[in-house]
Amino acid sequence: MAELSHTVAGSHDVPSGPLLERDDVVGAIAEAFGLLERGTGTALFLVGAAGIGKTSLINVAERSAQAAGFTVAGAVGSPMETRLPFGLLSQAIVALGGSDVEDVVELARLGGQPARFYRTFRWL
């Protein structure tokens, strides 16, 4: 397993330097990778007010996952997409190499958003 680093460097959207008072969360990330190595899945949720370092922790987890050989994909929510079902999932799939072209007419013919949902899960 790749060792998780407390230092965030090389990213324009996070400050460089140590993550202060984040040993417990970085430890939870390391524990999650340990579970993955043993064949057990898990989920981590970073919850908190704006500005407390959630993005820095996500970047630590992302770099650690890449160092461990995982393919990493992400998505960013937007107020414009609040009524777009599966928008975040679609962004992640595009990042993994899936199609970014949505044929609206074809989707409507196939059943609209349920067809998109089905197609997304078939791709996975």
N, C-alpha and C positions, 0 to 999 in steps of 0.2 A: 504494500500500500504506500502511496506517495505521502510523505510527511506534509502536514498542513502548516503553512507558514503564516505567522501573524503579520508579516510585512506585505503591504500592498504597494506594488511598484509597477510602472510602465503603463498605467491607465490614465487617460486624460480626465475621466469623470470621477475619480476617487483620489483623495489625498494620499501621498506616499508617506511611508513611515509605519510605525507599529500601530496596531489596533489596540487601544487602551481598554482595559477592563472587559475584554471579550473572550477570555480563556474558556468560559463555560460554553459559549456558543460555538467557538472553534472546536472545542472538544466534542460537541454534539455532531458537528459536521464530520469529524474524524470517525466517530462511532458509526455514523450512517454508512460511510465507506467501508468500514469493517463488516457491517451487516451485508453489504453488497458482495463483498469478497466471499462471504460464507453462503451466498445464494439466497439471502433473505432481503426482500424489498423493504423500503421504509419511506417516510415522507418527513420533511422538515418545513416548518412554517416560521418565517421571520415576521414578527408583528411588532409594531411600535410607531411612535410619532415620527413625523418628518424630521430628518436631520440627525438621527441617532446612530447612523452607520449601517443600515440594512443593506444598501448597495455595496458597501465595502465588504461585508460578509458574504454576499452573493458572489462577488468577484473572487474571494478566497476560495469558495466552494467550486466555482467554475474552473479556475486554474488547477485546483487539486484534481478535479474530475478529468480534465484534459491530460494532466500528468499521469494519471492512472490508466489512460487509454480509452476513456469514454468519449463519445461524441456528445457535444453539448449544443443545445439549441435553446433559444430564448424568445420571448415575446414581450411587448410593451403595450399595456392598456392605454386607450385613448378615450376621452369623453365622446369623440365622434363614433366610437364603436360600441357604445353601451347597448344598443339595440341589435347588434350584429352577433347572432349566436355562433359560438365556436371561433370567434375572431382570433383569440390568443392561440388556440390550438392550431388554427390554420397558419398563423405566422411561424410557429415553431416547426410545423411540417415543411414549410418553404425553406426554413433554415437547415433542415435535414436533407433537402434535395427534392422535396415534393413539388408539384406543379403550383405556380403562382397565378395561373390563368383560371378564372372562373367564368364559365360559359353560362350566363344568367338564363338565357332562353332554354338551354339544355337542362339546367337545374330545375327550372319551373316545370318543364315537361316531365321530369323524373319525380317531382313531388316537392320541390323547393328545399327548405332548410333540412328536413329529415333526410333527403337524398344527399345533401352535403355532409351531414353527420355520418351517414352510412359509408359514403365514399372515403371520408377521413379515416374511419376505423378500418376499412378494408386496406387502405394504404399502410396503416400501422401494422 
